[in-house]
Amino acid sequence: MVKGVAKISTKARQILANNIVYYRVKNNWSQEYFAELLGTSPGYVSEMENAKRNISIDYIDHLANIFKIEPHELLSNSLTVSKRRIPKRKR
C-alpha cells in the first residue's frame, strides 16, 4: 500500500464483486475464459472478484453485455455464490 493512501472497499464494490463471481460461475466460465471474453487478464478478473478494483460505469456496462444481463443486475444485493472455482478449459 502506498503511504497515505487508504484501502477502500465499499459495500457497493463488494456487492459488484460478488455478482461478477455469481454470473461467471452461473455461466460455468473459469476466470481465464472470462478474461478472454472481456479482453483482459485473469489477474484483473481476480481483482474485480475480490473487490480490489474500482470499476467504472462503462466497464459495468461491458460486463453486463458479456453476461447478457442489464447493468443494474450487477448491483443487486440479492445473489449468493455457493462456489467460486471453475476449472480451466483444456485447449
N, C-alpha and C positions, 0 to 999 in steps of 0.2 A: 504494500500500500504506500502511496506517495505521502510524504509528510504533509499534514494539514488538509488532506482530502479524506472526508468521511466515507465509509462504506454505506451505500444507500440501497436498501431493499424495501420497497413499499409493498403494501398489501396488493395493489393492482399488479405490480410486477410479478408477485408470487402467483396470483390467480392466472395471469397470462402464461407463465411458465408451466403451471400445472395443466392448463388446457392445451398447450402445444404438445406436451407429452401424451395427453389423453387422445388427441386426434391422430398423432403419429402412430401410437400403439393400435388404435382402432383400425387404422389402415394397414396394420401389420408391416410397417416400414422400420428398418433399422435407422439409426442416426446417420450412418454412412449413405444409405439410399436417399433419405430425406434431404441430406445436404446436397446431393447431386441434383435433386429436383429443384432446390432453392438456388442452386448455383453458388454455393458457399462451401465451407469446410465443416467436417464433423465437429471440430473444436468449437466453432461458432454455434452450432446447434446445441452442443452441450452447455455452453454458456447461457444460451436462451432458456434452456430447460432447467437450469439451476438458478434462474433469476439474477444472473451476473451481467446481463446486457440490458441496456435501456433501449427498447425497440421503438422506432419511430412509427407514427400512424401509417405512413406509406408502406413500411415493411409489414405491419399488421395486415394491411390490405393484400399484400403479396402472399403472406401466409394463408390468409383466408381463401385466396384464389387457388392455391395449391391443394388445400383441403376441400375445396368446393363447398364452402360454407359462407355465411355472412360474417363480416368483421366483428360485429358485436358479440357473436357466439364465442369468440376467443377471450372475451372479458366477462363472461358469465361465471358466477361463483358457485355453480351447482354441479359441476362434473367431478367425478372421483376417478383416480387412477389406481388400478389394482396391481399392474405390473409395469415396469419401465423398460425392460430389456427385450429387444427383438434381435435374434442372431443375424449376423451379416449374411447377405445372399452370396452364394457362390457364383462366380462369373464363368 
